[in-house]
Amino acid sequence: MLDSAQFPVLRKAPFIWIGTSEVRAPYRMVRLRSVHSHIVASVAGRGRTLIDGRAVPWRPGQVLLAPVGQHHAFEVDGAGPWMIAWVFFDDTEAAPALRGKRPELIEADASDFIATLQIITREAAGAAQPSMMESLVSILDTAARRLAGSEVVDQRLWQLWEKVDCDLAHDWTVAELARHACVSSEHLRRLCQRCHQSSPMEHVTELRMRRAGTLLRASSAKLEVIAENVGYGSVYSFSVAFRRWSGVPPGAFRQGGSQPTVKAPAPE
């Protein structure tokens, strides 16, 4: 497994984790309301994944597309071993890599995706030459997005959301967002709809709620402070927005009521 904290070049995709795993019973992964898009290819052996509330067999030649904000779950079928190759996109700073609204298991030729993952992990374990790593990350990003059927996010949006994420307390408007992106308000709406399936202000709210969720779990800050940090003038309006986003009040979320800490499945 490669971690973007150890290999910052991964964030150019942006990946947060990538890797290959060989798993055996009783391996099972359950991730509630994941904060990361996840692409997983079955390489060899058998697994099962949860699609629309039922366990579906998963064999080589099939790829799981698991969008951000959805429940992800899969397990080895039988004793194993089951081999998988996977990437996690960091959806906190860019548009979601997967456009679907629910996990899908698709038929796909993932050979380029798998081979690039294997090459990049070998390179990282050896010379880890910066120019080579950067090229491989770019190839892996292209292979992953082809599997997902998505385009690389418009660079103007990447830069815009980085700016917004640095100042979530600001009272953003569509006109101001458009000005920072150097496009018209209407064109910004079209870009956001294409990349996020949401309006510009809906995506600002999404960024605010993700930051609030992180602060709730990672700090003991009072709700008043968190609300102010993410652009809400009152605890009440923040709590209403947060409950609409997470399904639970901020206090329950802080106690573990939803969205547990996300961990990548590590190889055995």
C-alpha positions as CSV (number, residue, x, y, z in Angstrom):
1,M,0.0,0.0,0.0
2,L,1.2,3.5,-0.8
3,D,0.0,6.4,1.3
4,S,-0.1,10.0,0.0
5,A,1.5,11.2,3.2
6,Q,4.6,9.2,2.4
7,F,4.4,9.7,-1.3
8,P,3.0,13.3,-2.0
9,V,3.1,12.7,-5.7
10,L,-0.1,10.6,-5.4
11,R,-2.0,13.8,-4.6
12,K,-1.5,14.9,-8.2
13,A,-4.2,12.5,-9.2
14,P,-5.5,13.0,-6.4
15,F,-5.1,9.6,-4.8
16,I,-4.9,9.3,-1.0
17,W,-4.1,5.5,-1.0
18,I,-3.3,3.0,-3.7
19,G,-2.3,-0.7,-3.5
20,T,-2.8,-4.4,-4.1
21,S,-4.0,-6.9,-1.6
22,E,-4.1,-10.6,-1.2
23,V,-6.8,-11.5,1.4
24,R,-8.1,-14.6,3.0
25,A,-11.1,-15.5,5.1
26,P,-12.4,-14.0,7.3
27,Y,-11.5,-10.7,5.5
28,R,-14.4,-8.3,5.3
29,M,-14.4,-4.5,4.6
30,V,-17.4,-2.3,5.6
31,R,-17.1,1.4,5.2
32,L,-20.2,3.5,6.1
33,R,-20.8,6.7,4.1
34,S,-17.2,6.7,2.8
35,V,-15.5,10.1,2.4
36,H,-13.5,8.7,-0.5
37,S,-14.3,7.4,-4.0
38,H,-12.9,3.8,-4.3
39,I,-12.1,1.8,-7.4
40,V,-11.3,-1.9,-6.9
41,A,-10.5,-4.5,-9.5
42,S,-10.7,-8.2,-8.8
43,V,-7.4,-9.8,-10.0
44,A,-7.7,-13.5,-9.0
45,G,-9.9,-15.6,-6.7
46,R,-13.4,-14.7,-5.6
47,G,-15.1,-12.1,-3.6
48,R,-18.6,-10.7,-2.8
49,T,-19.7,-7.1,-2.7
50,L,-22.9,-5.3,-1.5
51,I,-24.9,-3.9,-4.3
52,D,-28.4,-2.4,-3.6
53,G,-28.6,-4.2,-0.3
54,R,-27.6,-7.7,-1.5
55,A,-24.4,-9.7,-1.7
56,V,-23.3,-10.1,-5.3
57,P,-20.5,-12.5,-6.5
58,W,-17.4,-10.7,-7.7
59,R,-14.9,-12.4,-10.1
60,P,-11.8,-11.4,-12.1
61,G,-12.8,-9.1,-15.0
62,Q,-15.2,-7.1,-12.8
63,V,-14.5,-3.7,-11.2
64,L,-16.2,-2.1,-8.2
65,L,-17.0,1.6,-8.6
66,A,-17.8,2.9,-5.1
67,P,-18.7,6.7,-5.0
68,V,-18.0,9.0,-2.2
69,G,-20.8,9.3,0.5
70,Q,-22.0,5.8,0.0
71,H,-21.8,2.5,2.0
72,H,-19.0,0.3,0.6
73,A,-18.7,-3.4,1.7
74,F,-17.0,-6.5,0.3
75,E,-15.5,-9.7,1.5
76,V,-13.5,-12.8,0.4
77,D,-15.7,-15.6,-1.0
78,G,-14.5,-18.9,0.5
79,A,-11.2,-19.4,2.1
80,G,-9.2,-17.4,-0.4
81,P,-6.8,-16.1,-1.4
82,W,-8.5,-13.3,-3.2
83,M,-6.4,-10.7,-5.0
84,I,-7.6,-7.1,-5.6
85,A,-6.0,-3.9,-6.9
86,W,-7.4,-0.6,-5.7
87,V,-7.2,3.2,-5.4
88,F,-8.8,5.7,-3.1
89,F,-9.4,9.2,-4.5
90,D,-9.2,12.2,-2.2
91,D,-12.6,13.7,-2.8
92,T,-12.1,16.4,-0.1
93,E,-10.1,18.8,-2.3
94,A,-11.5,18.0,-5.8
95,A,-14.6,16.9,-7.6
96,P,-15.7,13.3,-6.9
97,A,-13.9,10.9,-9.2
98,L,-17.0,8.7,-9.6
99,R,-20.2,10.3,-10.9
100,G,-22.6,7.5,-9.9
101,K,-25.0,7.7,-7.0
102,R,-24.4,4.2,-5.8
103,P,-21.8,1.4,-5.9
104,E,-21.7,-0.5,-9.2
105,L,-20.0,-3.8,-10.2
106,I,-19.0,-3.5,-13.9
107,E,-17.5,-5.8,-16.5
108,A,-14.2,-4.1,-17.6
109,D,-10.7,-4.8,-18.9
110,A,-8.7,-3.6,-15.9
111,S,-5.4,-5.0,-17.1
112,D,-3.8,-1.5,-17.6
113,F,-5.0,-0.4,-14.2
114,I,-3.7,-3.5,-12.5
115,A,-0.4,-3.5,-14.3
116,T,0.3,0.2,-13.5
117,L,-0.5,-0.4,-9.9
118,Q,2.0,-3.2,-9.7
119,I,4.7,-1.2,-11.5
120,I,4.2,1.9,-9.3
121,T,4.3,-0.1,-6.0
122,R,7.6,-1.8,-7.2
123,E,9.1,1.5,-8.2
124,A,8.1,3.0,-4.8
125,A,9.8,0.1,-3.0
126,G,12.9,0.6,-5.0
127,A,14.4,3.7,-6.6
128,A,11.2,5.8,-6.3
129,Q,12.6,8.1,-8.9
130,P,10.5,11.3,-8.8
131,S,10.0,11.7,-12.6
132,M,9.1,8.0,-12.9
133,M,6.6,8.1,-10.0
134,E,5.0,11.2,-11.4
135,S,4.6,9.6,-14.8
136,L,3.2,6.4,-13.3
137,V,0.7,8.3,-11.2
138,S,-0.6,10.1,-14.3
139,I,-1.0,6.8,-16.1
140,L,-2.8,5.2,-13.2
141,D,-5.1,8.2,-12.9
142,T,-6.0,7.9,-16.6
143,A,-6.6,4.2,-16.3
144,A,-8.7,4.6,-13.2
145,R,-10.9,7.3,-14.7
146,R,-11.4,5.3,-17.9
147,L,-12.7,2.5,-15.8
148,A,-15.0,5.0,-14.0
149,G,-16.1,6.6,-17.3
150,S,-15.2,10.0,-16.0
151,E,-13.1,12.9,-17.3
152,V,-10.3,14.6,-15.4
153,V,-11.7,17.4,-13.4
154,D,-11.6,20.9,-14.9
155,Q,-8.5,22.6,-13.5
156,R,-10.4,25.7,-12.9
157,L,-12.6,23.9,-10.4
158,W,-9.7,22.3,-8.7
159,Q,-8.2,25.7,-8.1
160,L,-11.5,27.2,-7.0
161,W,-12.2,24.5,-4.4
162,E,-8.7,24.7,-3.0
163,K,-9.4,28.5,-2.5
164,V,-12.8,27.8,-0.9
165,D,-11.4,25.0,1.3
166,C,-8.9,27.5,2.7
167,D,-11.6,29.9,3.8
168,L,-14.8,28.0,4.5
169,A,-15.9,30.7,7.0
170,H,-16.2,33.2,4.2
171,D,-19.8,34.1,3.0
172,W,-19.3,32.7,-0.6
173,T,-21.7,33.6,-3.4
174,V,-22.1,32.1,-6.9
175,A,-20.9,35.4,-8.4
176,E,-17.8,35.5,-6.3
177,L,-17.0,31.8,-7.0
178,A,-17.4,32.4,-10.7
179,R,-15.1,35.4,-10.5
180,H,-12.4,33.3,-8.8
181,A,-12.8,30.6,-11.4
182,C,-12.6,33.2,-14.2
183,V,-15.9,32.0,-15.8
184,S,-19.5,33.3,-15.9
185,S,-21.9,32.3,-13.2
186,E,-23.9,30.2,-15.7
187,H,-20.8,28.4,-17.0
188,L,-19.8,27.7,-13.4
189,R,-23.2,26.1,-12.8
190,R,-22.7,23.9,-15.9
191,L,-19.2,22.9,-14.8
192,C,-20.4,21.9,-11.4
193,Q,-23.4,20.0,-12.7
194,R,-21.1,18.1,-15.0
195,C,-18.4,17.3,-12.5
196,H,-20.3,17.2,-9.2
197,Q,-24.0,16.7,-10.2
198,S,-24.7,19.7,-7.9
199,S,-24.8,23.4,-7.9
200,P,-21.8,25.6,-6.9
201,M,-23.3,26.4,-3.5
202,E,-24.3,22.8,-2.9
203,H,-20.7,21.8,-3.4
204,V,-19.6,24.6,-1.0
205,T,-22.0,23.1,1.6
206,E,-20.5,19.7,0.9
207,L,-17.0,21.0,1.6
208,R,-18.1,22.7,4.8
209,M,-19.8,19.6,6.1
210,R,-16.8,17.4,5.3
211,R,-14.6,19.8,7.2
212,A,-17.1,19.9,10.1
213,G,-17.1,16.2,10.2
214,T,-13.3,16.1,10.5
215,L,-13.3,18.7,13.2
216,L,-16.0,16.9,15.2
217,R,-14.1,13.6,15.1
218,A,-10.5,15.0,15.4
219,S,-11.0,17.8,18.0
220,S,-12.9,18.7,21.2
221,A,-13.9,22.2,19.8
222,K,-17.3,23.4,20.8
223,L,-20.1,23.4,18.3
224,E,-20.1,27.2,18.2
225,V,-16.5,27.3,17.1
226,I,-16.9,24.6,14.5
227,A,-20.0,26.3,13.1
228,E,-18.1,29.6,12.8
229,N,-15.1,27.9,11.2
230,V,-17.3,26.5,8.4
231,G,-19.4,29.6,7.7
232,Y,-22.5,29.3,9.9
233,G,-23.6,32.1,12.1
234,S,-25.5,30.0,14.6
235,V,-25.2,26.5,16.1
236,Y,-28.9,25.9,15.1
237,S,-28.4,26.6,11.4
238,F,-25.2,24.5,11.4
239,S,-26.8,21.6,13.2
240,V,-29.7,21.6,10.8
241,A,-27.4,21.5,7.8
242,F,-25.1,18.9,9.3
243,R,-28.0,16.6,10.2
244,R,-29.3,16.9,6.6
245,W,-25.9,15.9,5.3
246,S,-24.9,13.1,7.7
247,G,-28.3,11.8,8.9
248,V,-27.4,12.5,12.6
249,P,-26.9,15.6,14.8
250,P,-23.3,16.8,15.3
251,G,-23.1,15.5,18.8
252,A,-24.1,12.0,17.8
253,F,-21.7,12.1,14.9
254,R,-18.9,13.1,17.2
255,Q,-19.7,10.0,19.4
256,G,-19.4,7.7,16.3
257,G,-23.0,7.7,15.2
258,S,-22.1,7.8,11.5
259,Q,-19.1,7.8,9.1
260,P,-16.4,5.9,10.9
261,T,-12.7,6.6,10.4
262,V,-11.8,5.5,6.9
263,K,-9.0,3.0,6.5
264,A,-7.6,1.4,3.3
265,P,-7.6,-2.4,3.2
266,A,-4.0,-3.3,3.9
267,P,-2.4,-6.3,2.2
268,E,-1.8,-9.4,4.4
